[in-house]
Amino acid sequence: MKHPAEPIARSVRRRRLRRLAGAMPVALLVGLLAACSGSGKGASPSSSQAPNGSATAYDPNGVLSYAADMSDPSFFAFDPVKATIGDTGAVLQLLDDSLLRQQPDGSLTPALATAASIVNPQTISVTLRPNVKFQDGTPLNSAAVKFTLLRNSAANSITFPAPIHDVSSVDLNGELGLTIHLSKPDAGAFYPLLANMSTMPVSPTAVGRRDPNPVK
């Protein structure tokens, strides 16, 4: 015979499990921020400010475990134009870099680009960080970014936002400057893509030799 208290105990256990499940995304986010913030070589823990103002310790040499849906093999397609699910961008952002970087508050800050601005509704100006190279030794310069933008604009990847296809031409302003011209007056919609994998620079050399990971 079941004890009368058993249904109550099961209900309490279910509520505890729901609370734990709700805390899991927060724990994963903390892990992602910790992994992206570490830059020192020592093994001693560092600290960062949590949203409530308290210090959170983390190991910059720690290992991040990332849960992924392995049923879609394209999840590990490290060439942006071959990606078929949006989660690939989260992985690429951990492994590589974008022109701008989106912060938790939604603002965009410099990354591979030191500056970017909307010139008019159909024009965006970008200035790149100097002395950056891909792992294959190819310079990450304005020509490489132009190659990326035109390649991605012509691609049919379902993960790219629609404004990427509005790139009509790209002017080179020296080694580190470029001007992006759009076919529509949607510079405001295109600008956030500078922090998206749809504009994440790829090495023209790696693409030419069919490297499956041209962004490294």
C-alpha positions as CSV (number, residue, x, y, z in Angstrom):
1,M,0.0,0.0,0.0
2,K,1.3,3.5,-0.9
3,H,2.0,5.9,2.0
4,P,-0.2,9.1,1.8
5,A,2.9,11.3,1.9
6,E,4.3,9.8,-1.3
7,P,2.4,12.1,-3.8
8,I,3.6,15.1,-1.8
9,A,7.2,13.9,-1.9
10,R,7.0,13.3,-5.6
11,S,5.6,16.8,-6.1
12,V,8.4,18.4,-4.1
13,R,11.0,16.4,-6.1
14,R,9.4,17.6,-9.4
15,R,9.6,21.3,-8.2
16,R,13.2,20.9,-7.2
17,L,14.0,19.4,-10.7
18,R,12.3,22.3,-12.4
19,R,14.4,24.8,-10.3
20,L,17.6,22.9,-11.2
21,A,16.6,22.8,-14.9
22,G,16.0,26.6,-14.9
23,A,19.4,27.2,-13.4
24,M,21.3,25.2,-16.0
25,P,21.2,27.8,-18.8
26,V,22.6,30.4,-16.3
27,A,25.4,28.1,-15.4
28,L,26.2,27.5,-19.0
29,L,26.3,31.2,-19.7
30,V,28.7,31.8,-16.8
31,G,30.9,29.1,-18.3
32,L,30.9,30.7,-21.7
33,L,31.7,34.1,-20.4
34,A,34.5,32.6,-18.2
35,A,36.0,30.7,-21.2
36,C,36.0,33.8,-23.4
37,S,37.4,36.1,-20.8
38,G,40.5,34.1,-19.8
39,S,43.8,35.2,-21.3
40,G,46.5,34.6,-18.7
41,K,48.9,31.6,-18.7
42,G,48.8,30.9,-15.0
43,A,46.5,28.4,-13.5
44,S,45.4,30.6,-10.6
45,P,41.7,31.5,-10.6
46,S,40.7,34.9,-11.9
47,S,37.5,36.8,-11.0
48,S,34.8,38.7,-12.8
49,Q,31.8,40.7,-11.7
50,A,28.5,38.8,-11.7
51,P,25.3,40.8,-12.6
52,N,24.5,41.2,-8.8
53,G,27.9,42.8,-8.2
54,S,29.5,39.8,-6.5
55,A,32.9,38.3,-7.6
56,T,32.8,35.0,-9.5
57,A,36.0,33.0,-9.6
58,Y,36.9,31.0,-12.7
59,D,39.9,29.2,-14.1
60,P,41.2,30.8,-17.4
61,N,42.7,27.4,-18.3
62,G,39.5,25.5,-17.5
63,V,37.7,23.3,-20.1
64,L,34.3,24.3,-21.4
65,S,31.8,21.5,-22.1
66,Y,29.3,22.5,-24.7
67,A,26.1,20.5,-25.3
68,A,25.4,20.1,-29.0
69,D,22.8,18.3,-31.2
70,M,25.0,15.7,-32.9
71,S,22.1,14.6,-35.1
72,D,23.0,17.3,-37.6
73,P,26.6,16.8,-39.0
74,S,26.6,20.4,-40.3
75,F,26.9,21.6,-36.7
76,F,30.6,21.2,-37.1
77,A,30.8,22.8,-40.5
78,F,33.4,25.5,-39.6
79,D,32.9,27.2,-43.0
80,P,30.0,29.7,-42.4
81,V,28.6,29.2,-45.9
82,K,28.2,25.5,-45.3
83,A,26.3,25.9,-42.0
84,T,22.7,24.8,-41.9
85,I,21.8,25.5,-38.2
86,G,22.2,28.8,-36.3
87,D,23.9,27.1,-33.4
88,T,27.1,26.8,-35.5
89,G,27.6,30.5,-35.1
90,A,27.9,30.1,-31.3
91,V,30.6,27.5,-31.8
92,L,32.5,29.6,-34.4
93,Q,32.4,32.7,-32.1
94,L,34.2,30.6,-29.4
95,L,36.8,29.4,-31.9
96,D,37.3,32.4,-34.2
97,D,36.2,36.0,-34.2
98,S,33.9,38.5,-35.9
99,L,34.4,42.1,-37.0
100,L,32.4,43.4,-34.0
101,R,31.4,41.7,-30.8
102,Q,28.0,41.8,-29.2
103,Q,27.9,42.5,-25.5
104,P,25.3,41.1,-23.0
105,D,23.5,44.5,-23.1
106,G,23.2,44.3,-26.9
107,S,25.9,46.9,-27.7
108,L,28.5,46.2,-30.4
109,T,32.2,46.7,-29.5
110,P,35.4,46.4,-31.6
111,A,36.8,43.0,-32.3
112,L,38.7,42.3,-35.6
113,A,37.4,45.8,-36.7
114,T,38.5,48.8,-34.6
115,A,35.7,50.9,-35.9
116,A,32.6,50.7,-38.0
117,S,30.0,53.3,-38.8
118,I,26.9,53.9,-41.0
119,V,27.8,56.6,-43.5
120,N,24.3,56.7,-45.1
121,P,21.4,54.3,-45.4
122,Q,23.2,52.3,-48.1
123,T,26.8,52.6,-47.0
124,I,28.9,51.3,-44.1
125,S,32.5,52.1,-43.4
126,V,34.8,49.6,-41.6
127,T,38.4,49.9,-40.2
128,L,40.3,46.7,-39.4
129,R,42.7,45.9,-36.6
130,P,46.3,45.9,-37.9
131,N,48.8,43.0,-37.8
132,V,46.2,40.2,-37.7
133,K,46.7,37.0,-39.7
134,F,44.8,33.8,-40.2
135,Q,46.6,30.6,-39.0
136,D,47.7,29.8,-42.5
137,G,49.6,33.1,-42.6
138,T,47.2,35.0,-44.8
139,P,46.8,38.6,-43.7
140,L,43.4,39.5,-42.4
141,N,43.1,42.7,-44.4
142,S,40.5,44.6,-46.3
143,A,40.9,42.3,-49.3
144,A,40.1,39.3,-47.2
145,V,37.0,40.9,-45.7
146,K,35.8,42.0,-49.2
147,F,36.3,38.4,-50.4
148,T,34.3,37.2,-47.4
149,L,31.4,39.6,-47.9
150,L,31.0,39.0,-51.6
151,R,31.3,35.2,-51.1
152,N,28.7,35.2,-48.3
153,S,26.4,37.6,-50.1
154,A,26.2,35.1,-53.1
155,A,25.8,32.0,-50.8
156,N,22.5,30.4,-50.1
157,S,23.1,29.4,-46.5
158,I,19.9,29.3,-44.6
159,T,21.6,30.6,-41.5
160,F,22.6,34.0,-43.0
161,P,20.2,36.9,-42.3
162,A,18.6,38.4,-45.4
163,P,20.6,41.7,-45.4
164,I,23.8,39.9,-46.2
165,H,22.5,39.4,-49.7
166,D,22.1,43.2,-50.1
167,V,25.9,43.7,-50.5
168,S,26.3,45.2,-54.0
169,S,30.0,46.1,-53.9
170,V,32.9,46.7,-51.5
171,D,35.6,49.4,-52.0
172,L,39.1,48.9,-50.5
173,N,40.6,51.9,-48.7
174,G,44.1,50.7,-48.2
175,E,45.1,47.6,-46.3
176,L,42.8,48.1,-43.4
177,G,39.8,50.2,-44.6
178,L,36.7,49.2,-46.6
179,T,33.4,50.7,-47.6
180,I,30.4,48.4,-48.0
181,H,27.7,49.5,-50.5
182,L,24.2,48.0,-50.2
183,S,21.6,47.6,-52.9
184,K,18.9,48.7,-50.4
185,P,18.7,51.4,-47.7
186,D,19.0,48.9,-44.9
187,A,22.3,49.8,-43.4
188,G,20.7,49.9,-39.9
189,A,19.7,46.2,-40.4
190,F,23.0,45.2,-41.9
191,Y,25.2,46.8,-39.2
192,P,24.5,44.2,-36.5
193,L,25.7,41.5,-39.0
194,L,29.2,42.7,-38.4
195,A,29.0,40.8,-35.1
196,N,27.5,37.7,-36.9
197,M,29.0,34.7,-38.6
198,S,27.6,36.0,-41.9
199,T,30.5,38.5,-42.0
200,M,33.0,36.5,-40.1
201,P,36.2,36.8,-42.2
202,V,37.6,33.7,-43.9
203,S,41.0,33.2,-45.4
204,P,40.9,33.4,-49.2
205,T,43.9,31.1,-49.4
206,A,42.2,28.5,-47.3
207,V,39.0,28.7,-49.4
208,G,41.1,28.3,-52.5
209,R,42.5,25.0,-51.3
210,R,39.1,23.8,-50.1
211,D,40.1,23.9,-46.4
212,P,37.0,22.8,-44.4
213,N,37.9,25.4,-41.7
214,P,38.8,28.6,-43.6
215,V,38.1,30.9,-40.6
216,K,40.9,29.7,-38.4
